[in-house]
Amino acid sequence: MAHIPDGVLSAPVLAAGMAVTLGGCALGLRKLDHDKIPQTAVLSSVFFVASLVHFPVGPTSVHLILNGLVGVALGWAAFPAILVALLLQAVLFGFGGLVVLGVNAMNMAIPALLSYALFAAFARGGNRKLALLGAGLAGGLGVMLTAIMVAGSLALSGKEFDAAAKLTLFAHLPVMAIEAAFTVAAVGLLLRVKPEFLGIAAPEGSYA
């Protein structure tokens, strides 16, 4: 339930989400280099497709998010990349909604940025094992923080959503483990063949 549908959240929550998303996208686009646009498009597409993979968890279902991986690879550009993917998901598949688009983007893009900061702290020294540890933590953190923010958005919109908020937190626990493993595998491959894709500064010949 990472995609909150229209008609659920209160007006103040919707307004706050839209304001944060517009600000994040403005910063993301300002920091986006022209040569990084293809990379941003690829990661936005990966994010778009990931949401189509659903897993049943009790009375509900959850899907892959991969915002941790998107954040690791894009940094601030994760904001516009995630917003575009969510817009297409809402229009083409009815995931989430248009009115709630700002909140949904905020709930996934802020964790993506924090995942980027965490990974960069582990990876900047050029140690492959530490970089992979940071990747795993970033992948899991992206899901965990998204679940927390979705639950918070629901809880702030009324006490009648408290049960849904708690279910959101517990339902995403297995997704955390899956995405941590996936992010480690993806980052491990990129460190081997194209470390510059991750945008991290490290001594030449690192991550061997």
LINKAHU-V302122 format. One record per backbone hydrogen bond with DSSP energy under -0.5 kcal/mol. CO is the residue of the C=O (numbers start at 0). NH is the residue of the N-H. If there is no record, write none. Layout:
CO|NH, CO|NH
This chain:
1|3, 4|7, 9|13, 10|14, 11|15, 12|16, 13|17, 14|18, 15|19, 16|20, 17|21, 18|22, 19|23, 20|24, 21|25, 22|26, 23|27, 24|28, 25|29, 26|30, 27|31, 30|32, 32|35, 33|36, 35|39, 36|40, 37|41, 38|42, 39|43, 40|44, 41|45, 42|46, 43|47, 44|48, 45|49, 46|50, 48|51, 49|52, 49|63, 51|53, 52|63, 54|61, 56|59, 59|56, 61|54, 65|69, 66|70, 67|71, 68|72, 69|73, 70|74, 73|76, 74|77, 75|78, 76|80, 77|81, 78|82, 79|83, 80|84, 81|85, 82|86, 83|87, 84|88, 85|89, 86|90, 87|91, 88|92, 88|93, 88|94, 89|93, 95|5, 97|100, 99|103, 100|104, 101|105, 102|106, 103|107, 104|107, 104|108, 105|109, 107|111, 108|112, 109|113, 110|114, 111|115, 112|116, 113|117, 114|118, 115|119, 116|120, 117|121, 118|122, 119|123, 122|125, 125|127, 125|206, 126|130, 127|131, 128|132, 129|133, 130|134, 131|135, 132|136, 133|137, 134|138, 135|139, 136|140, 137|141, 138|142, 139|143, 140|144, 141|145, 142|146, 143|147, 144|148, 145|149, 146|150, 147|151, 148|152, 149|153, 150|154, 151|155, 152|156, 153|156, 154|157, 157|160, 158|161, 160|164, 161|165, 162|166, 163|167, 164|168, 165|169, 166|170, 167|171, 169|172, 171|175, 172|176, 173|177, 174|178, 175|179, 176|180, 177|181, 178|182, 179|183, 180|184, 181|185, 182|186, 183|187, 184|188, 185|189, 186|190, 187|191, 188|192, 189|193, 193|196, 194|197, 194|199, 195|198, 199|201, 202|205, 204|207
